[in-house]
Amino acid sequence: MSYKMAPGNDRFGVRMIGPTLLKYGTDSQKEKYLKEITNGDAQWCQGYSEPNSGSDLASINTKGKYDEETNSITITGTKVWTTLAHRANRMFILVRTQEGSKRHEGLSLILLNMKDKGINVNPIKNISGKSSFNEVVLDNVKVSAKNVVGKLHEGWMIALDLLNFERSGIDYIGWAERCFDDLLSYCKEKKLLETNSIKVKLTYLKSSLESAKIMTYKALWIKEQSNSIHMEPSISKILATEINIKIHDFAFEILNTKSIYINNNNKDYFAERIIKNRLFFVSGGILGGTTEIQKNIIARRGLGLPR
Ligand SMILES: Cc1cc2nc3c(=O)[nH]c(=O)nc-3n(C[C@H](O)[C@H](O)[C@H](O)COP(=O)(O)OP(=O)(O)OC[C@H]3O[C@@H](n4cnc5c(N)ncnc54)[C@H](O)[C@@H]3O)c2cc1C
């Protein structure tokens, strides 16, 4: 879908909460939400990060008060960086449901309807002047405890598993591959392949792209084999986001674009896409967990190195 640039691609549903529900969801959650996702009827968003909780996700502060009598949870707090919340009709959110709990204890992963009373979405402008992410303020949002994924207060490992689905997403590779193929066609059309340095650079980019792709497939394969948290999704995230930057930078160089213009009158669709995607990939080493955090995971979980 990302190679074909399908509009409205619900990556939070298809790549993250869908596979998570397949593993941990109840039958009724699967029936309701997986159907919506596969039919393309839902747009999900991810409520993990908070104003003071990004890399250190276990410090989250959004509170959920469980009421045994009504079997419901009332959520209050603020999420930030919530991509596509302004378009989403569903949200998965990580909430501290056990009063007084610390760090990764007492957290629950909960499914919300964005129309639930008390959810306010405030768009934030990004580098290109558009709003793709938001602040989401939750003011006494009441939700049934049937919307908890897995057990109440035991959402941490599920939330981490979801992050690994996010990090091994094949769509990063789809974007990179599409850009590379279009660039190659452009170079052929303009007879640029006669220049040795261009040929060499394209060959290097193609081999790096293939390595990143193989690592992404490996990460997905490993996830199918075992439930534990592995380093491969972190490796694949670093490789896939970095190769996107390298290919888009080279495309930028080849197109000989001296300045960046962001406007709607840009007639060269390929150039416009290069600029837009390159600006987006400034954030590639931050979203879904920063590159430094991925390196920490590789070092500790993967290689067993000390803190
Ligand atoms: C475009 C974009 C979209 C996003 N979409 C979403 C979304 O939809 N939902 C959502 O929940 N979140 C989203 N995020 C948030 C993203 O997950 C966080 O920005 C990210 O986890 C980093 O957290 P932070 O911004 O608080 O930075 P911080 O955690 O404050 O980190 C600041 C810097 O310190 C470094 N650092 C922090 N801790 C360590 C450490 N232990 N070791 C080494 N270095 C460290 C980091 O690498 C970083 O360079 C998005 C972010 C971006 C940029």
The ligand as an SDF file (V2000), in Angstrom:
LIG
                    3D

 53 58  0  0  0  0  0  0  0  0999 V2000
    6.4190   13.0240   13.6790 C   0  0  0  0  0  0  0  0  0  0  0  0
    6.1650   12.3470   14.9830 C   0  0  0  0  0  0  0  0  0  0  0  0
    5.0260   11.5940   15.1430 C   0  0  0  0  0  0  0  0  0  0  0  0
    4.7730   10.9700   16.3590 C   0  0  0  0  0  0  0  0  0  0  0  0
    3.6090   10.2630   16.5150 N   0  0  0  0  0  0  0  0  0  0  0  0
    3.3030    9.7360   17.7120 C   0  0  0  0  0  0  0  0  0  0  0  0
    2.0250    9.1050   17.9190 C   0  0  0  0  0  0  0  0  0  0  0  0
    1.2150    9.0020   17.0100 O   0  0  0  0  0  0  0  0  0  0  0  0
    1.7480    8.6340   19.1500 N   0  0  0  0  0  0  0  0  0  0  0  0
    2.6270    8.7240   20.1870 C   0  0  0  0  0  0  0  0  0  0  0  0
    2.3040    8.2330   21.2710 O   0  0  0  0  0  0  0  0  0  0  0  0
    3.8380    9.3200   20.0350 N   0  0  0  0  0  0  0  0  0  0  0  0
    4.1810    9.8400   18.8280 C   0  0  0  0  0  0  0  0  0  0  0  0
    5.3990   10.4680   18.6530 N   0  0  0  0  0  0  0  0  0  0  0  0
    6.2600   10.6850   19.8120 C   0  0  0  0  0  0  0  0  0  0  0  0
    7.5380    9.8860   19.8010 C   0  0  0  0  0  0  0  0  0  0  0  0
    7.3030    8.5480   20.1420 O   0  0  0  0  0  0  0  0  0  0  0  0
    8.4850   10.5860   20.7910 C   0  0  0  0  0  0  0  0  0  0  0  0
    8.7920   11.8570   20.2520 O   0  0  0  0  0  0  0  0  0  0  0  0
    9.7470    9.8040   21.0150 C   0  0  0  0  0  0  0  0  0  0  0  0
    9.4970    8.6140   21.7040 O   0  0  0  0  0  0  0  0  0  0  0  0
   10.7960   10.6350   21.8050 C   0  0  0  0  0  0  0  0  0  0  0  0
   10.2310   11.1640   22.9650 O   0  0  0  0  0  0  0  0  0  0  0  0
   10.3900   12.7150   23.2960 P   0  0  0  0  0  0  0  0  0  0  0  0
    9.9710   13.4930   22.0990 O   0  0  0  0  0  0  0  0  0  0  0  0
    9.6830   12.9780   24.5680 O   0  0  0  0  0  0  0  0  0  0  0  0
   11.9460   12.9490   23.4730 O   0  0  0  0  0  0  0  0  0  0  0  0
   12.8040   12.6440   24.7810 P   0  0  0  0  0  0  0  0  0  0  0  0
   12.4170   11.3120   25.3360 O   0  0  0  0  0  0  0  0  0  0  0  0
   12.7330   13.8130   25.6810 O   0  0  0  0  0  0  0  0  0  0  0  0
   14.2710   12.5110   24.1850 O   0  0  0  0  0  0  0  0  0  0  0  0
   15.0740   13.6790   23.8700 C   0  0  0  0  0  0  0  0  0  0  0  0
   16.4170   13.1870   23.3700 C   0  0  0  0  0  0  0  0  0  0  0  0
   17.0920   12.4580   24.4130 O   0  0  0  0  0  0  0  0  0  0  0  0
   17.4680   11.1670   23.9550 C   0  0  0  0  0  0  0  0  0  0  0  0
   17.3090   10.1940   25.0340 N   0  0  0  0  0  0  0  0  0  0  0  0
   16.2760   10.0970   25.9050 C   0  0  0  0  0  0  0  0  0  0  0  0
   16.4630    9.0620   26.7420 N   0  0  0  0  0  0  0  0  0  0  0  0
   17.6380    8.4850   26.3830 C   0  0  0  0  0  0  0  0  0  0  0  0
   18.3740    7.3500   26.8630 C   0  0  0  0  0  0  0  0  0  0  0  0
   17.9310    6.6100   27.8740 N   0  0  0  0  0  0  0  0  0  0  0  0
   19.5530    7.0360   26.2360 N   0  0  0  0  0  0  0  0  0  0  0  0
   20.0140    7.7750   25.1950 C   0  0  0  0  0  0  0  0  0  0  0  0
   19.3640    8.8600   24.7110 N   0  0  0  0  0  0  0  0  0  0  0  0
   18.1880    9.2020   25.2870 C   0  0  0  0  0  0  0  0  0  0  0  0
   16.5110   10.8500   22.8190 C   0  0  0  0  0  0  0  0  0  0  0  0
   17.0590    9.9180   21.9200 O   0  0  0  0  0  0  0  0  0  0  0  0
   16.3180   12.2320   22.1920 C   0  0  0  0  0  0  0  0  0  0  0  0
   17.3710   12.4980   21.2980 O   0  0  0  0  0  0  0  0  0  0  0  0
    5.6950   11.0730   17.4320 C   0  0  0  0  0  0  0  0  0  0  0  0
    6.8700   11.8230   17.2470 C   0  0  0  0  0  0  0  0  0  0  0  0
    7.1090   12.4570   16.0510 C   0  0  0  0  0  0  0  0  0  0  0  0
    8.3730   13.2600   15.8910 C   0  0  0  0  0  0  0  0  0  0  0  0
  1  2  1  0
  2  3  1  0
  2 52  2  0
  3  4  2  0
  4  5  1  0
  4 50  1  0
  5  6  2  0
  6  7  1  0
  6 13  1  0
  7  8  2  0
  7  9  1  0
  9 10  1  0
 10 11  2  0
 10 12  1  0
 12 13  2  0
 13 14  1  0
 14 15  1  0
 14 50  1  0
 15 16  1  0
 16 17  1  0
 16 18  1  0
 18 19  1  0
 18 20  1  0
 20 21  1  0
 20 22  1  0
 22 23  1  0
 23 24  1  0
 24 25  2  0
 24 26  1  0
 24 27  1  0
 27 28  1  0
 28 29  2  0
 28 30  1  0
 28 31  1  0
 31 32  1  0
 32 33  1  0
 33 34  1  0
 33 48  1  0
 34 35  1  0
 35 36  1  0
 35 46  1  0
 36 37  1  0
 36 45  1  0
 37 38  2  0
 38 39  1  0
 39 40  1  0
 39 45  2  0
 40 41  1  0
 40 42  2  0
 42 43  1  0
 43 44  2  0
 44 45  1  0
 46 47  1  0
 46 48  1  0
 48 49  1  0
 50 51  2  0
 51 52  1  0
 52 53  1  0
M  END
$$$$
